[in-house]
Amino acid sequence: MKNFFGSLYGKISLVYLVLLLVLGVILIAVTGRSYMRFTQEVDQKLNRTLAQNLAQEFSPYLKDSVDYDAVGNTMHYLMVMNPRVEIYLLDRDGRVLAFFADQEKVVRRQVRLGPVERFLAGANDKMLLGDDPRSLDRVKPFSVAPITYGDGQQGYLYVILGGEAYDSAMSMVRESAIARITFVGVIVILVFTALVGLVLFFFLTRRFRVMTEGVRRFEAGDLARRIPVTSEDEIGQLARAFNQMADTLEANMEELKSTDTLRRELIANVSHDLRSPLASIQGYVETILMKDAALTPEERTRFLDIIHDTTTGLSKLVNELFELSKLDALQIQPKPEPCSLAELTQDVVMKFKPRAEQMAVELKAMLPPQLPMVRADIGMMERVLSNLIENALQYTPERGTVHVGLRRENGHVRVFVSDTGYGIPEEEIPFLCERFYRVEKSRARTSGGAGLGLAIAQKILRLHDSALVIESAVNVGTTVSFDLAAGNGRPRTPRKAAVPA
């Protein structure tokens, strides 16, 4: 029972039943009062001239001096003939002069004349209630007529409609047939209405119960649980809002799982990339310390060169990780300004020329004249070009070629870096811009990078509303390109789907 009244259906049902009970009580009270009011008004309209007609019966006993015995007997006779009425003789001030009743029953000895005067003035548009001499506070419908008594004194014949005997009879009837009929009728109506209401509430709240069950299942871990939307009302809107929230939460959970997976992979990759060079440095340092006297100057120099190259690689890896983390956190924002990509590309190519010659790779720049200016962060664009050229040199064999070129296309400047390296399998292209991702089969040298160059380049280009486009064929080569809008324009859609960051 506690769970029932604690539910929405129980609360609504309880409030509904209480309201019906209150409504039933009010209905009985209003019906009884309305019935009595109706009866009194009908009585007064039907018996409006009753006092005037009865006044003729009393005239013989009021001419010279009032014969109170005869007046009392006449009152008794008339009241026996019509038990509904009580008759009183009043003076002009409303004081009671004569009546037929026990002395102790008449507690009011003077009747207020306001209602009497309005009655005599012809105010018959509504019911008038006058004082009941048998009560200090009760008022009843009446009929009144002016009379003359004694030596010409003015008074009133005051007739109460629905006297004490009538009230007693009405009470008995009311407590028997009318009360039972009214009570039974109201109870039947209330019970029927209550049953219909409870059934309707049951079906209306069933959708809430379905929603509650869906939310509980979702809370218990059933993330695929959704609530069926069967209408466009408030309940349907609530169900749709929950479904949208559940979709968002499920997507966030998947994103968190993916982020956690990436975090573990990042830790594993960083640990792997740091462990090998640190072990190499430690080994060569221990060799130098243990065999210092036995080492020739050439061997010591070679060991120190290896330590230097390894620490340089470690420093580069740490710097790339730091740069990538700042790009992820949006701590680095581009400061675009008009710049010439041709001049910037020429400078970067000249920087890598000595390294390309050392690696026996031909590095060429194809820079057409009269290219438009672009708006970009010069430092960031230099970083992107450096990463792409370095990556191309790294995976191009000896006597291979790396081309760096620019061309104008539909209000944009396209930058591309092509090599004649080993190429990349098509299924691995979508993953190339993920951090630490390396295609092992394409590595021509054991000194390959950490796999962060393309990830950093992609992050920078995202900040410039652009993206890398990678095209490759195994044993043919790879081309990496991107667009920058000329002037203040926006970049157009790349020719192929950009590799995700």
MARTOR-664094 format. One record per residue (C-alpha): x, y, z. Coordinates in Angstrom, 1 decimal, padded with zeros to 4 digits. Example, Ala and Ser with C-alpha at 12.3 -4.5 7.8 and 13.67 -1.06 7.14 Angstrom:
2
       xx       yy       zz
    012.3   -004.5    007.8
    013.7   -001.1    007.1
***
This chain:
501
       xx       yy       zz
    000.0    000.0    000.0
    002.9    002.4    000.8
    004.4    001.7   -002.6
    001.0    002.3   -004.3
    000.5    005.7   -002.7
    004.1    006.5   -003.3
    003.7    006.1   -007.1
    002.4    008.8   -009.4
   -000.7    006.7   -010.2
   -001.4    006.3   -006.4
   -001.0    010.0   -005.7
   -003.1    011.1   -008.6
   -005.8    008.6   -007.7
   -005.8    009.7   -004.0
   -006.1    013.4   -004.9
   -008.8    012.5   -007.4
   -010.9    010.5   -004.9
   -010.5    013.2   -002.2
   -011.7    015.8   -004.7
   -014.6    013.6   -005.6
   -015.5    013.2   -001.9
   -015.3    016.9   -001.3
   -017.3    017.5   -004.5
   -020.0    015.0   -003.3
   -020.3    016.7    000.1
   -020.6    020.1   -001.6
   -023.1    018.8   -004.1
   -025.3    017.4   -001.3
   -025.1    020.6    000.7
   -025.8    022.8   -002.3
   -028.6    020.6   -003.6
   -030.3    020.6   -000.2
   -029.9    024.3    000.2
   -031.1    025.0   -003.3
   -034.1    022.7   -002.8
   -035.1    024.6    000.4
   -034.6    027.9   -001.2
   -036.7    026.9   -004.2
   -039.5    025.6   -001.9
   -039.5    028.8    000.1
   -039.6    031.1   -002.9
   -042.4    029.1   -004.5
   -044.3    029.2   -001.2
   -044.0    033.0   -000.9
   -045.1    033.6   -004.5
   -048.1    031.2   -004.2
   -049.1    032.6   -000.8
   -048.3    036.3   -001.4
   -051.9    037.3   -000.7
   -052.5    034.8    002.1
   -052.2    037.4    004.9
   -054.5    039.8    003.1
   -057.1    037.0    002.7
   -056.8    036.0    006.3
   -057.1    039.5    007.5
   -060.8    039.4    006.7
   -061.2    036.5    009.2
   -059.9    038.7    012.0
   -061.7    042.0    011.2
   -064.8    041.3    013.4
   -062.6    040.9    016.4
   -060.5    044.0    016.0
   -063.1    046.8    015.5
   -063.8    048.5    018.8
   -061.4    046.6    021.1
   -059.3    043.6    020.4
   -060.9    040.4    021.5
   -057.7    038.4    022.1
   -059.5    035.2    023.0
   -061.4    035.3    019.7
   -058.2    036.2    017.8
   -056.4    033.3    019.4
   -059.1    030.8    018.6
   -059.2    032.0    015.0
   -055.4    031.7    014.8
   -055.6    028.2    016.2
   -058.4    027.2    013.7
   -056.5    028.6    010.7
   -053.2    027.0    011.7
   -055.0    023.6    012.2
   -056.5    024.0    008.7
   -053.0    024.9    007.3
   -050.2    023.6    009.4
   -047.7    025.2    007.1
   -048.3    028.7    008.6
   -047.9    030.5    011.9
   -050.0    033.7    012.4
   -049.0    036.7    014.4
   -050.7    040.1    015.1
   -048.2    043.0    015.1
   -048.6    046.7    016.0
   -047.2    049.4    013.8
   -043.8    049.1    015.4
   -043.6    045.3    014.8
   -044.2    044.3    018.4
   -046.1    041.0    018.7
   -049.6    041.6    020.1
   -051.2    038.2    019.7
   -050.2    034.6    018.6
   -051.3    031.1    019.3
   -048.4    029.1    020.8
   -046.8    028.4    024.1
   -045.3    031.6    025.7
   -041.8    030.1    025.9
   -041.7    029.2    022.2
   -042.0    032.9    021.1
   -038.6    034.3    021.9
   -038.7    037.3    019.7
   -041.3    039.9    020.7
   -040.6    042.4    018.0
   -040.2    041.9    014.2
   -038.0    044.1    012.1
   -040.2    046.1    009.7
   -037.7    046.5    006.9
   -038.7    043.3    005.0
   -042.4    044.0    005.9
   -042.3    047.5    004.3
   -040.5    046.2    001.2
   -043.1    043.4    000.9
   -046.0    045.9    001.1
   -044.2    048.2   -001.3
   -044.6    045.5   -004.0
   -041.0    044.1   -004.1
   -042.0    040.8   -005.6
   -039.1    040.3   -008.0
   -037.2    038.2   -005.4
   -037.9    036.3   -002.2
   -038.1    038.3    001.0
   -037.2    036.7    004.4
   -038.5    038.1    007.6
   -037.9    037.5    011.3
   -039.2    034.3    012.8
   -040.7    035.1    016.3
   -039.8    031.6    017.4
   -036.0    032.2    016.9
   -033.6    035.1    017.6
   -031.6    034.6    014.4
   -033.7    032.6    012.0
   -035.5    034.2    009.0
   -038.3    032.7    006.9
   -040.5    033.6    004.0
   -043.7    035.4    005.0
   -046.9    037.1    003.9
   -048.1    040.3    005.6
   -051.1    042.6    005.3
   -051.9    045.9    007.1
   -054.9    045.8    009.5
   -056.7    048.3    011.7
   -057.5    047.4    015.3
   -059.0    049.1    018.4
   -059.7    052.8    018.0
   -058.1    053.1    014.6
   -054.5    051.9    015.4
   -052.5    050.5    012.5
   -050.9    047.1    012.7
   -050.0    044.0    010.6
   -051.2    040.5    010.2
   -047.9    038.6    009.9
   -047.9    035.1    008.5
   -044.8    032.9    008.6
   -044.8    030.4    005.7
   -043.2    027.1    006.8
   -043.7    027.2    010.5
   -042.4    025.0    013.2
   -044.8    022.1    012.4
   -043.8    022.3    008.7
   -040.1    022.3    009.6
   -040.6    019.2    011.8
   -042.4    017.4    009.0
   -039.9    018.5    006.4
   -037.0    017.3    008.6
   -038.7    013.9    009.0
   -039.2    013.6    005.2
   -035.7    014.9    004.5
   -034.2    012.4    006.9
   -036.1    009.5    005.2
   -036.8    009.3    001.5
   -035.1    012.4    000.1
   -032.0    011.9    002.1
   -031.7    008.3    001.1
   -032.4    009.0   -002.6
   -030.0    011.9   -002.7
   -027.3    010.0   -000.8
   -027.6    006.8   -002.8
   -027.6    008.8   -006.1
   -024.6    010.8   -005.1
   -022.7    007.7   -004.0
   -023.5    005.9   -007.3
   -022.4    008.9   -009.3
   -019.2    009.2   -007.3
   -018.3    005.5   -007.5
   -018.9    005.4   -011.2
   -016.9    008.5   -011.8
   -014.1    007.2   -009.5
   -013.9    003.9   -011.4
   -013.8    005.6   -014.8
   -011.2    008.1   -013.5
   -009.0    005.4   -012.0
   -009.1    003.4   -015.3
   -008.2    006.5   -017.3
   -005.4    007.4   -014.9
   -004.1    003.9   -015.1
   -003.7    004.1   -018.9
   -002.4    007.7   -018.8
    000.3    006.8   -016.3
    001.2    003.6   -018.0
    003.5    005.6   -020.3
    005.3    007.0   -017.3
    005.8    003.5   -016.0
    007.3    002.5   -019.3
    009.6    005.5   -019.1
    010.5    004.7   -015.5
    011.4    001.1   -016.5
    013.5    002.4   -019.4
    015.4    004.8   -017.2
    016.1    002.0   -014.7
    017.3   -000.3   -017.3
    019.5    002.4   -018.7
    020.8    003.1   -015.2
    021.5   -000.6   -014.7
    023.9   -000.5   -017.7
    021.6   -001.2   -020.7
    022.9    001.8   -022.7
    021.1    000.7   -025.8
    017.7    001.0   -024.0
    015.4    003.7   -025.5
    011.9    004.8   -024.7
    009.3    004.4   -027.6
    007.9    007.7   -028.7
    004.2    007.3   -029.5
    002.9    010.8   -029.4
    003.9    014.5   -029.6
    002.5    015.6   -026.3
    004.5    016.5   -023.2
    005.2    012.8   -022.4
    006.3    012.1   -025.9
    008.6    015.2   -025.8
    010.0    013.9   -022.5
    010.7    010.5   -024.0
    012.4    012.0   -027.0
    014.5    014.2   -024.8
    015.6    011.2   -022.8
    016.5    009.3   -025.9
    018.5    012.2   -027.2
    020.3    012.4   -023.8
    020.9    008.6   -023.9
    022.4    008.9   -027.4
    024.7    011.7   -026.2
    025.7    009.7   -023.1
    026.4    006.6   -025.1
    028.4    008.6   -027.6
    030.4    010.2   -024.8
    031.0    006.7   -023.3
    032.3    005.5   -026.6
    034.5    008.6   -026.9
    035.8    008.0   -023.4
    036.6    004.4   -024.2
    038.4    005.5   -027.4
    040.2    008.2   -025.5
    041.3    005.7   -022.8
    042.5    003.4   -025.5
    044.5    006.2   -027.1
    045.9    007.1   -023.8
    047.1    003.6   -023.2
    048.5    003.4   -026.7
    050.2    006.8   -026.2
    051.8    005.6   -023.0
    052.9    002.4   -024.6
    054.3    004.2   -027.7
    056.1    006.9   -025.7
    057.5    004.3   -023.3
    058.8    002.3   -026.3
    060.2    005.3   -028.1
    062.0    006.5   -025.0
    063.2    003.1   -023.7
    065.4    002.2   -026.8
    067.3    005.5   -027.0
    067.7    005.7   -023.3
    069.0    002.1   -023.2
    071.4    003.0   -026.0
    072.7    006.1   -024.3
    073.1    004.2   -021.0
    075.0    001.4   -022.8
    077.4    003.7   -024.6
    078.0    005.8   -021.4
    078.7    002.6   -019.4
    081.1    001.4   -022.2
    083.0    004.7   -022.1
    083.2    004.6   -018.3
    084.3    001.0   -018.1
    086.8    001.0   -021.0
    087.9    004.6   -020.9
    091.6    003.8   -020.9
    091.3    001.1   -023.6
    089.3    003.2   -026.0
    091.0    004.8   -029.0
    090.1    008.5   -029.7
    088.3    007.4   -032.8
    086.1    004.9   -030.8
    085.4    007.5   -028.1
    084.4    010.1   -030.7
    082.1    007.6   -032.5
    080.4    006.7   -029.2
    079.9    010.3   -028.3
    078.5    011.0   -031.8
    076.0    008.2   -031.3
    075.0    009.5   -027.8
    074.7    013.0   -029.3
    072.4    011.8   -032.1
    070.3    009.8   -029.8
    069.8    012.7   -027.3
    069.0    015.0   -030.2
    066.3    012.5   -031.3
    065.0    012.3   -027.7
    064.9    016.1   -027.5
    063.0    016.2   -030.8
    060.5    013.6   -029.6
    059.8    015.5   -026.4
    059.4    018.8   -028.2
    057.0    017.2   -030.7
    054.9    015.6   -027.8
    054.8    019.0   -026.0
    053.8    020.8   -029.3
    051.1    018.2   -030.0
    049.7    018.4   -026.5
    049.4    022.2   -026.8
    047.7    021.9   -030.2
    045.2    019.4   -028.6
    044.5    021.8   -025.8
    044.1    024.7   -028.2
    046.9    026.5   -026.3
    048.4    027.5   -029.6
    046.3    029.7   -031.9
    047.3    030.8   -035.3
    048.1    034.4   -036.0
    047.3    034.7   -039.7
    048.9    037.4   -041.9
    049.4    037.8   -045.6
    052.4    035.7   -046.7
    053.9    034.4   -049.9
    053.9    030.6   -049.9
    056.4    030.5   -052.8
    059.1    032.3   -050.7
    058.3    030.3   -047.6
    058.5    027.0   -049.5
    061.7    028.0   -051.2
    063.3    028.8   -047.8
    062.2    025.5   -046.3
    063.4    023.5   -049.4
    066.8    025.2   -049.2
    067.0    024.2   -045.5
    066.6    020.5   -046.4
    068.8    020.6   -049.4
    072.0    019.5   -047.5
    070.2    016.7   -045.8
    068.7    015.5   -049.1
    072.2    015.4   -050.7
    073.6    013.5   -047.8
    070.8    011.0   -048.2
    071.4    010.8   -051.9
    067.8    012.0   -052.6
    067.0    014.7   -055.2
    064.9    017.5   -053.6
    063.2    019.7   -056.2
    060.9    022.8   -055.8
    058.3    023.6   -058.5
    057.2    027.2   -057.7
    055.2    028.9   -060.5
    055.4    032.7   -060.7
    052.6    035.1   -059.7
    051.0    033.0   -057.1
    048.5    034.9   -054.9
    049.2    035.7   -051.3
    047.5    033.6   -048.6
    046.6    034.4   -045.0
    048.3    032.0   -042.6
    050.5    031.8   -039.6
    054.0    031.8   -041.2
    055.6    029.8   -038.3
    053.0    027.2   -038.4
    053.1    026.8   -042.2
    056.9    026.4   -042.0
    056.4    023.7   -039.4
    053.9    021.9   -041.7
    056.2    022.1   -044.8
    059.2    020.9   -042.7
    057.3    017.9   -041.4
    056.0    016.9   -044.8
    059.4    017.2   -046.5
    061.2    015.5   -043.7
    058.7    012.6   -043.8
    059.1    012.3   -047.6
    062.9    012.2   -047.3
    062.7    009.7   -044.5
    060.8    007.2   -046.6
    062.4    007.8   -050.0
    065.3    005.4   -051.0
    068.6    006.5   -052.4
    068.5    008.0   -055.9
    064.8    008.8   -055.3
    063.2    012.2   -055.8
    061.1    014.4   -053.7
    059.1    017.2   -055.3
    057.7    020.2   -053.4
    055.3    022.3   -055.5
    052.6    024.9   -055.5
    049.8    025.6   -057.9
    046.7    027.8   -058.1
    043.3    026.2   -058.1
    040.0    028.1   -057.9
    040.9    030.8   -055.5
    043.2    028.6   -053.5
    046.8    027.7   -053.4
    047.5    023.9   -053.3
    050.7    022.8   -051.7
    051.9    019.2   -052.4
    054.9    017.1   -051.5
    055.5    014.0   -053.7
    058.1    011.3   -053.3
    059.1    008.2   -055.2
    059.3    006.1   -052.1
    057.9    002.7   -051.3
    054.3    003.9   -051.1
    051.6    003.1   -048.5
    048.9    000.4   -048.7
    045.5    002.0   -049.3
    043.9    000.4   -046.1
    046.5    002.2   -044.0
    046.2    005.7   -045.4
    043.3    006.7   -043.0
    045.5    006.1   -040.0
    048.6    008.0   -041.1
    047.7    011.1   -039.2
    047.2    009.3   -035.9
    050.0    010.0   -033.4
    052.7    007.3   -033.3
    051.3    005.5   -036.3
    054.0    004.2   -038.7
    053.8    001.9   -041.6
    056.6   -000.5   -040.8
    056.8   -002.0   -044.3
    057.5    001.4   -045.8
    060.4    002.3   -043.6
    063.6    002.3   -045.5
    065.8    003.2   -042.5
    065.8    001.9   -038.9
    066.0    005.5   -037.8
    062.3    006.4   -038.7
    060.6    009.1   -036.8
    058.2    008.8   -033.9
    055.1    009.1   -036.0
    054.1    012.5   -034.8
    055.0    014.7   -037.9
    051.8    014.2   -039.8
    049.7    014.4   -036.6
    051.2    017.8   -035.9
    050.8    019.0   -039.5
    047.1    017.9   -039.5
    046.4    019.7   -036.2
    048.0    022.9   -037.6
    046.0    022.7   -040.8
    042.8    022.2   -038.9
    043.4    025.5   -037.2
    043.7    027.0   -040.7
    040.4    025.4   -041.8
    042.3    023.0   -044.1
    043.3    019.3   -044.0
    045.8    016.9   -045.4
    045.0    014.8   -048.5
    047.2    011.7   -048.9
    047.4    009.8   -052.2
    049.7    006.8   -052.4
    050.5    003.7   -054.4
    052.8    000.9   -053.3
    056.2    000.9   -055.0
    055.2    004.1   -056.9
    055.2    006.9   -054.3
    053.2    009.1   -052.1
    051.7    012.6   -052.5
    050.6    014.7   -049.5
    048.8    018.0   -050.2
    046.6    020.7   -048.7
    044.9    023.9   -049.7
    045.1    027.4   -048.3
    042.6    030.1   -049.3
    044.0    033.0   -051.2
    043.4    036.4   -049.5
    040.5    036.2   -047.1
    038.7    033.3   -048.8
    037.8    029.9   -047.3
    039.4    026.6   -048.5
    037.5    024.5   -050.9
    036.6    020.9   -050.2
    039.7    018.6   -050.7
    039.6    016.3   -053.8
    039.5    013.3   -051.5
    038.3    012.7   -048.0
    040.9    014.2   -045.7
    042.7    011.9   -043.3
    041.2    012.3   -039.8
    043.3    013.9   -037.1
***
